[in-house]
Amino acid sequence: MVSAKSASGEGAHPKKWLIAYNSISSSLWTIVFFNTIFLGLLVGQPYLFEKTNFITTLIQTFAIIEIYNSATGIVKSPIFTTTTQVFSRLLIVWGICQLLPESPANYHWIYISLNLSWSITEIIRYSYYAANLMDPQSVPDWLTWLRYTTFYVLYPTGVASETYMIYLSLDEAANVFGVWLKYGLIVILFTYIPGFYMLYTYMIKQRKKVLGKSKVTEKKSQ
């Protein structure tokens, strides 16, 4: 006789941890999106930053888990690409939003652009991953298309927002921590050029791979 424990174990999805992580992450970034839209329209800056920066920082910090998942092989994402993307965002939320709260960047419209670019990207990305993990054959075509197409716009706007946030924070960094941090941030700004190229071209290759494969599958099924 099969025990209830073993039966429940057999019925559990083998990737339930990843499904839960991606589903929760999608929900959390939905909070960021609606916070930005509604508070941005109702109260605007500087209140938007004051009301949202801490929760956005916590949600983005949650993404450190992705580095662990990539490093341990739980997911197939390249470790260097994953680490670069996560730490570039941690620089913004911790290095600027938290350590430099008086930076003009935090009260500029670019903070709104940043949150919208990040949140829309992550809602689509995590939703796609969760659906793909549950059943790759049941992922809606529109979700796959969004995942591998919206980056054409959202990645440039996201990177432009991040770099402008850093640029606007240079003087505040020098005033609060010293000129060494200002020059350190300038160096980091230059690293965005190869970093963006690497990430953008990687996504273009992934788009051709995924959407090209779906077209071949459609032709075979006809």
C-alpha positions in Angstrom: 0.0 0.0 0.0 1.4 3.4 -1.0 1.7 5.8 1.9 0.1 9.3 1.7 3.5 10.9 2.0 4.9 9.1 -1.0 1.8 9.7 -3.0 2.0 13.4 -2.3 5.7 13.3 -3.2 5.0 11.7 -6.6 2.3 14.3 -7.3 4.5 17.3 -6.5 6.0 19.1 -9.5 9.8 18.4 -9.7 10.5 22.1 -10.2 8.0 23.5 -7.7 10.6 25.6 -6.0 11.4 27.5 -9.3 7.8 27.8 -10.2 7.0 29.3 -6.8 10.0 31.7 -7.0 9.1 32.9 -10.4 5.4 33.3 -9.6 6.1 35.2 -6.4 8.6 37.4 -8.2 6.1 38.2 -10.9 3.6 39.2 -8.3 6.1 41.4 -6.4 7.1 43.3 -9.5 3.4 43.8 -10.2 3.3 45.7 -6.9 6.2 47.9 -8.2 4.4 48.5 -11.4 1.1 49.6 -9.9 2.8 51.6 -7.2 4.6 53.6 -9.9 1.5 54.1 -12.0 -0.9 55.1 -9.4 1.3 57.0 -7.0 3.0 58.6 -10.0 -0.3 59.9 -11.2 -1.8 60.8 -7.8 1.1 62.3 -5.9 4.1 62.4 -8.3 7.6 63.2 -7.2 9.1 63.5 -4.6 6.4 61.5 -2.8 6.7 58.6 -5.2 10.3 57.9 -4.3 9.6 58.3 -0.6 6.7 55.9 -0.7 8.2 53.2 -3.0 11.9 53.1 -2.8 12.3 50.7 0.1 9.8 48.1 -1.1 11.4 48.3 -4.6 14.8 47.8 -3.0 13.7 44.7 -1.1 12.1 43.2 -4.2 15.1 43.8 -6.3 17.4 42.3 -3.6 15.3 39.2 -3.7 16.8 38.6 -7.2 20.1 37.6 -5.6 18.6 34.1 -5.5 19.0 34.0 -9.3 22.8 34.2 -9.0 22.6 31.1 -6.7 20.3 29.3 -9.1 22.6 30.0 -12.0 25.8 29.1 -10.1 24.5 25.8 -8.9 23.0 24.8 -12.2 19.4 24.9 -11.1 18.8 27.1 -14.1 20.7 27.3 -17.4 21.2 31.1 -17.4 24.8 32.2 -17.9 26.3 33.0 -14.5 28.3 36.1 -15.8 25.2 37.6 -17.5 23.0 36.9 -14.5 25.5 38.3 -12.0 26.1 41.5 -14.1 22.4 42.2 -14.4 21.6 41.7 -10.8 24.5 43.7 -9.4 23.9 46.6 -11.8 20.5 46.9 -10.3 21.6 46.4 -6.7 24.0 49.3 -7.3 21.0 51.5 -8.1 18.7 50.4 -5.3 21.3 50.2 -2.6 24.1 52.5 -3.8 21.8 55.3 -4.8 18.3 55.0 -3.5 19.4 53.9 0.0 22.9 55.3 0.5 22.3 58.5 -1.4 18.6 59.3 -0.6 19.1 63.0 -1.3 20.5 62.4 -4.8 18.5 64.4 -7.4 18.2 61.2 -9.3 15.7 59.8 -6.8 13.3 62.7 -7.3 13.7 63.0 -11.1 11.3 61.6 -13.7 14.0 59.1 -14.5 13.1 57.2 -11.3 9.7 56.6 -12.8 11.2 55.4 -16.1 13.5 53.1 -14.2 10.7 51.5 -12.2 8.4 51.1 -15.3 11.2 49.5 -17.4 12.2 47.1 -14.6 8.7 46.1 -13.5 7.3 45.5 -17.0 10.4 43.5 -18.0 10.2 41.4 -14.8 6.5 40.8 -14.8 6.8 39.3 -18.4 10.0 37.4 -17.7 8.9 35.8 -14.5 5.5 35.0 -15.8 7.0 33.3 -18.8 9.4 31.3 -16.7 6.7 30.1 -14.3 4.4 29.1 -17.2 7.3 27.4 -19.0 8.3 25.4 -16.0 4.8 24.2 -15.3 4.2 23.0 -18.9 6.4 24.2 -21.8 3.7 23.1 -24.3 1.1 25.3 -22.7 2.9 28.6 -22.6 0.7 31.2 -24.5 2.2 32.3 -27.8 1.6 36.0 -26.8 3.6 35.5 -23.6 6.5 34.0 -25.5 6.4 36.8 -28.0 6.4 39.4 -25.2 9.3 37.7 -23.4 11.5 37.7 -26.5 10.4 41.0 -28.1 9.7 43.7 -25.5 13.4 43.7 -24.6 14.1 45.6 -27.8 12.5 48.7 -26.1 12.7 47.9 -22.4 16.3 47.0 -22.2 17.5 50.3 -23.7 15.1 52.3 -21.5 16.2 50.4 -18.5 19.9 50.8 -19.1 19.4 54.5 -20.0 17.5 55.0 -16.8 20.1 53.3 -14.7 23.0 55.2 -16.2 21.2 58.5 -15.9 20.4 57.7 -12.2 24.2 57.2 -11.7 25.1 60.3 -13.6 22.7 62.5 -11.6 24.1 61.1 -8.4 27.8 61.8 -9.0 28.0 65.1 -7.1 26.0 63.7 -4.2 28.3 60.7 -4.0 31.3 63.0 -3.8 29.6 65.2 -1.1 28.6 62.3 1.1 31.4 59.7 0.7 34.2 61.5 -1.1 35.4 62.0 -4.6 36.7 58.4 -4.8 33.1 57.2 -5.0 32.3 59.7 -7.7 35.1 58.4 -9.9 34.2 54.9 -9.1 30.7 55.5 -10.4 32.2 57.1 -13.5 34.2 53.9 -14.1 31.0 51.8 -13.6 29.2 54.0 -16.2 31.7 53.0 -18.8 31.2 49.3 -18.0 27.6 49.7 -19.1 28.7 49.9 -22.7 30.1 46.4 -23.1 27.6 45.1 -20.5 24.6 46.3 -22.5 26.0 45.0 -25.8 26.6 41.6 -24.2 23.1 41.3 -22.8 21.3 42.8 -25.8 23.0 40.5 -28.3 22.4 37.5 -26.0 18.7 38.3 -26.0 18.6 38.7 -29.8 20.2 35.3 -30.2 17.7 33.8 -27.7 14.8 35.4 -29.6 15.9 33.8 -32.9 16.4 30.5 -31.1 13.0 30.5 -29.4 10.7 32.2 -31.8 12.4 30.5 -34.8 11.8 27.2 -33.2 8.1 28.0 -32.7 7.7 28.8 -36.4 9.2 25.5 -37.4 6.9 23.7 -35.0 3.9 25.5 -36.5 4.9 24.5 -40.0 5.3 20.8 -39.0 1.9 20.8 -37.3 0.1 22.1 -40.4 
